[in-house]
Amino acid sequence: SFCSTFAYKLVYLRLKAGPSLVQHQSAERKRKMTSKTKAELARVLEVVGAAKATGVIRTGCTDTARGAAEAVIRAGFTSIEFTLSIPNAYELMAEFKKKYPHVLVGGGTVLSTEQAEACVLAGCDFIVNPCLEISVVKWCAARNVCIMAGIYTPTEMWEAHKAGAHVAKLFPGAANGPAFIKAVKGPLPFLRILPTTGVTYENCADYMAAGAFGVGFTGVLFDPDDMANKRFDAIEARGRKFLAKVKAAPSLPQPKL
């Protein structure tokens, strides 16, 4: 029959083409599965900017990470980041995206395109580098996946921006961080700068007033002693306190996509 003849020819052509054709088709399939639309990217940036604060979770225990994430979501956080140093991080990303569809879930400490791909396939809304890894920035930018590139200097910010980074993640926190961000935003007003380590309850409002796109709370929110003893109620209470201060802080207009 025509169908069987066509199927035979298709198999023959695939065998003749060798593994390259199959690999190409697989790569194209993965690209489609990991690609977002411009509208989806714009929404992620809008939510991150509106949330003003992201809870960045780093721990060596899966259950502790789960409890800490639940705690800050109860506190009102709508943006959380699971670092890849957490055991079973990809599973946690998928679990929380399914359970809390209104919450943005990010994958952190991403250093390769393979890791970025795994995060997006797990349901992540954004990818975070601890340092500037151009290959990851370009991979995300080509797919409209929100990428927060780890940077420390104005030169790195500019290199990240040219490669397609949507957010410049200031890491680690610079000395006199708010003044640093204000100074950088003078000649580079098109940058969205989000500081993480070094942001505290005391200075988070100053960061927002200086022009930060948002802030990331790390160990100062997820106190190591509370994490070790699974005192998630304490983390929730701290989260409410931190979030209230950030939300009440004056902030400056941010660049549109």
N, C-alpha and C positions, 0 to 999 in steps of 0.2 A: 504494500500500500504506500501511498504518498507519505503518510506520517512516519512510517517505519523507515522509509528510504531517507527522509529528511533527518530523522534522529540519527541514523547511521552516519550520514555525511557530517553532521554536527560533531559527533564523537570523533570521527576521522580527522576533521579539521583541528579539533582541540589537541588530539594526539600529535598531529603533524606540527602544530605550533609549539608544542612542548610546554614545560611548566611556566614559561614567561607569560602566556596568555592567561592562564588560570591565576597566576600571581597578580597580574594587572587587574583582572576582574575583581579579585578579592580586595585589592587596595582601593579600587573605586567604590566597592560596596562599603568598606570601612569609612571612607571619606564622606560618603553620603550620610552614614549613621552618626558621624561626629560633627557634621556641619550644622550651623545655626543660621537663621535669617538675620538680616540687619535689624529687623523689628525686635527679634528676641534679644539681640545684643543690647539694643537701646533700652529695653525693659530692665535687663540686669543692671546696667549702669544707673538707671533711674532708681531702682530699689536700693542699690548700695548707697547711693547719694542720700536718699531719703532716710535710710536706716541709720546713717551716720556712724554706726559702730558695728564691728564684726568681732565675734568671739573666736579667737584662734586657739585651738585645742591641740596640745602636744603632750603625750603621755605614753608610757610603755605598756599600758593595760587597756585592752579593748573595752571591758566593762566600765572602767573609770571614764574613758572617753565618752561612752554612751550616756552615763549618768551626768557628766558635766554638760554635755550638749543639751540634754533634756532640761537641766537646771536653767541654763541661760535662755532657752526658748520659753520656758515658763515665765522668765523675767521680762520677756518682751522682745528679745533679739530676733531679728528676721534675716540675719546673715551670720553664718557660722563657717568655720574652716577646719577641716580635718587634715592634719599633716600626715605625710606618708610614713613618718616614724611610728605611727600607731599601728599595732598589729591588726590585721584584717581591715585596714583603712578603706579599701574599695567597697567591702561589704557594708561598712557603716555608712558610707556615702549613699549607696543605693537604698539602704534601710531608711535613712532619714529623709531622703527625697521623696520616697513613697509615702512615708507616714506624715510628713509635713510639706505638702506641695507648695505652700505659701512662703516657706523659708528658703532663702538662697543657700545652697551648699557648695562650698569650694574645696578644691584639692590643693593642699599646700606642700611645700618642700619638693616641688616638681623640678627635676633637673634634666629630663629627656623627653623627646616627643612620644616615646612609647608609654611613659608614665602619664603624660598629658592625655593621650588617647584612652588609656585605661580609666582615668578619672571621668572623662566625658561619657564614655560608655556606661559608667556606673551611675550617671545622672548628674554630674557636677555642672553647676552654672558658671563657675569661674575657676581659673587656674592661677596659682601663685608660685612665683620663684623666690628662693631666698637670696639669689644673686642674679645678675644679668646673663641669661642663657639665650642667645639670639635665635638658635634653632627652634626653641619652644615658643618664643614670641612670634616668629614668622609662621609656625605651624598653626597657632591659635588665630592669628590675624587673618590667615587665608580661609579660615572656617567660621569666622564671626564668633569665635569663642572668647569671652572676656578674659584678658590676660593682665594680671597685675605683676609687672616685672620688678624683681628685686634690684634696687639701685641704692647708691650712697652719695654720688656726686652729681653736679649739674651735667657734666659730660656724659655720664651713664644715663641720666634721664633723657638727654637728647638722642643718644644712640638707641635707646629703647623706643622712644617715640618714632624715630625714623623707621624702625623695624616693624612698627604697627602696634606697639603696646597701648592699651587703653587706659591703664592706671600705672603710675609710678609708685611702687611700694618702697617707702623709705625705711631701710633696714641696714644695720641697727639704728636706733634713734640717735639723731645727731645731737651734739652738745648745743644747748639753747635752741632746741628743735623748732618751736614756733617762729622765732626770729629768722631761722635758716629758711623755713618754708616761705615766709613773707619775702625774704630777699630773692629767692629763686623765682617766685611767681612774678616778680617785677619784669624781668626780660623774657620769661617763659610763661606767659599767662594762660597758654593753651594746655598746660599740663594738669592732670588730675593727680594730686599727690596724697597718698595714704600712708601715714607713719604707723609703725607697729611697736616693736620693742622700744621702751622708753616713754610710752604714753601711760600716764597715771591718772588717778582720779583728780589730783591737784592741777594737772596741766592740760587735761583733755579739752577744756573749753578754750584755752589759749590757742591750741592747735587749730580748732575750728575757726576761731576769729582771725587767725593768721592766713586762712585760705585753704586749709586741708579739705580734701574731698570727703574724707571720713577718717576714722581711726580704727586701729586693730588692738584689742586688748588681749594680752598674752598671760604670762604668769602673775601679773598684778591682779587679774580677775580670777584666774584659776590658781589660787594660792596652792603651792606645792604641798603644804601640810594638810590642807582641806582635801586635796586630790588623793593624797596617800591614805587618808582616813575616811574617804568617801563621804565627806560632809557636804553633800550637795545642796542642802538647805542654806548653808552659809554662802555658797557660790551663787545661788539664786538671789539671796538678799543683796549681795554685793552687786550682782548684775543689775538689779532694779535701780540701785543707787547710782551706779555708773551711767546707765542708760538715761536716767532722768537728767543728769547733769549735761550730758552730750546733747540731748534733744533740746534743752533749754538754752544752749549756747548760741550766740549769734554766729552766722556763717556767711561766707561770701558766694556770689554767683559762680557757678562752675561751667566749664565748656560743654557745649552740646556735641553729640556724636557727629 
